[in-house]
Amino acid sequence: MKHAVMFGALVIILVLLGAWWTSSSSTSSDSPIVSRNGLHWHPEIEIYIGGEVQEIPQDLGLTNGHSPIHTHADLPIIHLEFGGLVHEEDIMLGRFFEVWEKEFSSTSLLGSEGEVQMFVNGEQNMEYESYVMKDGDKIELRI
């Protein structure tokens, strides 16, 4: 009987360890991993509608909690401050606009409709909301 109890306990421990290993080694996302140890990046963004620069709010993403995507007084910098596992989908430009609760796509920018032109580091980019931001990026949006 003593051996059966020890064997049962060992089986339970192995099952629990297997479940833990599976959950810790897999990801909840199909998006590629950017970092396993977090990141602290600072892309910049400028937005123009009809040739006029649009103001980006200070402390965006910080008023009701602390979003890992946010702004401070050092505009036009976007702060990407993530701990732990970071996937590409976490740092896509569209996420910034989700935090801001504003529209952004190839045909819409902050409520204005039309063809949006997007430049990253001076080069035209057609990824729009799917663009994966990187440290030091200079992003310009125009409509």
C-alpha positions, 0 to 999 in steps of 0.5 A: 500500500505504501508503494502505491501511495508513493507511486501515485504521488510521483505520478501526480507530481510528474503530471503537474510538472509536465503541465507547468513545462508545457504552459511555460514553454508555449506562447499564447500568441502565434506572433513572433517573439521580440524579447523574452526579457521585456524591452524599453524602446522609444520610437517617435511619431508625427502626425499631419492632417491637411499639412497641420501637425496633430498634437499627441496627448501627454501621459496617454496610456497612463491616466487609467492604469499604466499601459506598456505603450504610453507617452510622457511630456517628451513628445513625440516619443512613444514609450514601449515599456514591457516586462517579460515576453514581448511579441511583435503584435504587442508593439505594432503601431495599431496598438498605440492607436488602440491605447489612444482610442483613435482610428488608424488604417491606410484610409483613416487617421484620427477621424479623417478619411482618405489615403494615409501616407506612412513613412518610417525613417524616411522610407515609405511604409505600407504596413500601417497598423501592422508595422512593428515599431522599433527603438529609435524609429521616426514614424510620420503619418500624413493624410 
